[in-house]
Amino acid sequence: MRKLGCLGLLVAVAIAAALWIAQGWKGAGPAARPLAFTVPQGSTLASAAERLEAAGAIPSATRFRLQARVFGGGGSIKAGEYEIPAGASASQILDILQSGKALQRVVVVPEGLPSVMVRDVLLKADTLTGDVAVPREGSVLPDGYAFERGETRAAVLGRMQAAMTRYLAEAWKRRKPATIAKTPEQAIVLASIVEKETGKPEERRTVAAVYSNRLRLGMPLQADPTVIYPITKGRPLGRRIRQSELRAKNGYNTYASAGLPVGPIANPGRLSIDAVLDPAQTKALYFVADGTGGHVFADTLEQHNANVKKWYAIRRARGEM
């Protein structure tokens, strides 16, 4: 009878232990809000469990370790930064840490951003590491780029530049006979001007056509953003362009010299690159703002001057002149 009693006690203890281990495996966990949790390289399940308990994601590190051994299927946890949802169960948390699907952050480079400001964007991403030089102008493809905590800024920049290299190569293969660009490099230079001259996607091919027509005729491009670039490296000028700056010869000023500037003035996006490689069919040589955020185009100087008068009238009505 004593042996039976001991056996019964052991069974009861085993059942209690099993129930304790199983408790909370599938049920809601204690995290009141989503948590960012990092698993460093070389972490063990035991060390991760201790940190999960300290972060308030699980009630017991010991129970979590036992649960992982019994129910976890033997998979190992993977290094990375993860997001643990509010109320995540122990089962969900282990699945997240074993998945390797680390939390990714995104750094965004808007279309037309100059390279000095691309560096600014990378430096402001405080979970990236290391310094980075100002990239070559026109070498970065505007887009959103995912990264993980602790990744280097140089590595993210490398992906940005590789994306531009790939896209330009693909776009160059699709170029139409109407393009004025003789090389991919020329396409980037002209696309950077188109990018800075209009924010309306539907206008890009027409703006590209205006500048292409001017280049064919040997006319100066007369693009204000090219005058500003050597002064600020693409940052906002914050004032009107001076007459002396319109006369300056520095390789970029398209008022003082005909042809393309010596290099890009920003990092153009896909639509501007495509526009330069497939410009609209138009004889337009001029354009001016129309007061709505877009432009009105003209084939002749007479038409253009009339459009400029209308634009000045709009500005005077707004109190801008």
Secondary structure in CASP SS format (residue, H / E / C, confidence):
PFRMAT SS
TARGET T0000
AUTHOR 0000-0000-0000
METHOD secondary structure of the structure
MODEL  1
M C 1.00
R H 1.00
K H 1.00
L H 1.00
G H 1.00
C H 1.00
L H 1.00
G H 1.00
L H 1.00
L H 1.00
V H 1.00
A H 1.00
V H 1.00
A H 1.00
I H 1.00
A H 1.00
A H 1.00
A H 1.00
L H 1.00
W H 1.00
I H 1.00
A H 1.00
Q C 1.00
G C 1.00
W C 1.00
K C 1.00
G C 1.00
A C 1.00
G C 1.00
P C 1.00
A C 1.00
A C 1.00
R C 1.00
P C 1.00
L E 1.00
A E 1.00
F E 1.00
T E 1.00
V E 1.00
P C 1.00
Q C 1.00
G C 1.00
S C 1.00
T C 1.00
L H 1.00
A H 1.00
S H 1.00
A H 1.00
A H 1.00
E H 1.00
R H 1.00
L H 1.00
E H 1.00
A H 1.00
A H 1.00
G C 1.00
A C 1.00
I C 1.00
P C 1.00
S C 1.00
A H 1.00
T H 1.00
R H 1.00
F H 1.00
R H 1.00
L H 1.00
Q H 1.00
A H 1.00
R H 1.00
V H 1.00
F H 1.00
G C 1.00
G C 1.00
G C 1.00
G C 1.00
S C 1.00
I C 1.00
K C 1.00
A C 1.00
G E 1.00
E E 1.00
Y E 1.00
E E 1.00
I E 1.00
P C 1.00
A C 1.00
G C 1.00
A C 1.00
S C 1.00
A H 1.00
S H 1.00
Q H 1.00
I H 1.00
L H 1.00
D H 1.00
I H 1.00
L H 1.00
Q H 1.00
S H 1.00
G C 1.00
K C 1.00
A C 1.00
L C 1.00
Q C 1.00
R E 1.00
V E 1.00
V E 1.00
V E 1.00
V C 1.00
P C 1.00
E C 1.00
G C 1.00
L C 1.00
P C 1.00
S H 1.00
V H 1.00
M H 1.00
V H 1.00
R H 1.00
D H 1.00
V H 1.00
L H 1.00
L H 1.00
K H 1.00
A C 1.00
D C 1.00
T C 1.00
L C 1.00
T E 1.00
G C 1.00
D C 1.00
V C 1.00
A C 1.00
V C 1.00
P C 1.00
R C 1.00
E C 1.00
G C 1.00
S C 1.00
V C 1.00
L C 1.00
P C 1.00
D C 1.00
G E 1.00
Y E 1.00
A E 1.00
F E 1.00
E C 1.00
R C 1.00
G C 1.00
E C 1.00
T E 1.00
R H 1.00
A H 1.00
A H 1.00
V H 1.00
L H 1.00
G H 1.00
R H 1.00
M H 1.00
Q H 1.00
A H 1.00
A H 1.00
M H 1.00
T H 1.00
R H 1.00
Y H 1.00
L H 1.00
A H 1.00
E H 1.00
A H 1.00
W H 1.00
K H 1.00
R C 1.00
R C 1.00
K C 1.00
P C 1.00
A C 1.00
T C 1.00
I C 1.00
A C 1.00
K C 1.00
T C 1.00
P H 1.00
E H 1.00
Q H 1.00
A H 1.00
I H 1.00
V H 1.00
L H 1.00
A H 1.00
S H 1.00
I H 1.00
V H 1.00
E H 1.00
K H 1.00
E H 1.00
T C 1.00
G C 1.00
K C 1.00
P H 1.00
E H 1.00
E H 1.00
R H 1.00
R H 1.00
T H 1.00
V H 1.00
A H 1.00
A H 1.00
V H 1.00
Y H 1.00
S H 1.00
N H 1.00
R H 1.00
L H 1.00
R H 1.00
L H 1.00
G C 1.00
M C 1.00
P C 1.00
L C 1.00
Q C 1.00
A C 1.00
D H 1.00
P H 1.00
T H 1.00
V H 1.00
I H 1.00
Y H 1.00
P H 1.00
I H 1.00
T H 1.00
K C 1.00
G C 1.00
R C 1.00
P C 1.00
L C 1.00
G C 1.00
R C 1.00
R C 1.00
I C 1.00
R C 1.00
Q H 1.00
S H 1.00
E H 1.00
L H 1.00
R H 1.00
A C 1.00
K C 1.00
N C 1.00
G C 1.00
Y C 1.00
N C 1.00
T C 1.00
Y C 1.00
A C 1.00
S C 1.00
A C 1.00
G C 1.00
L C 1.00
P C 1.00
V C 1.00
G C 1.00
P C 1.00
I C 1.00
A C 1.00
N C 1.00
P C 1.00
G C 1.00
R H 1.00
L H 1.00
S H 1.00
I H 1.00
D H 1.00
A H 1.00
V H 1.00
L H 1.00
D C 1.00
P C 1.00
A C 1.00
Q C 1.00
T C 1.00
K C 1.00
A C 1.00
L C 1.00
Y E 1.00
F E 1.00
V E 1.00
A E 1.00
D C 1.00
G C 1.00
T C 1.00
G C 1.00
G C 1.00
H E 1.00
V E 1.00
F E 1.00
A E 1.00
D C 1.00
T C 1.00
L H 1.00
E H 1.00
Q H 1.00
H H 1.00
N H 1.00
A H 1.00
N H 1.00
V H 1.00
K H 1.00
K H 1.00
W H 1.00
Y H 1.00
A H 1.00
I H 1.00
R H 1.00
R H 1.00
A H 1.00
R C 1.00
G C 1.00
E C 1.00
M C 1.00
END
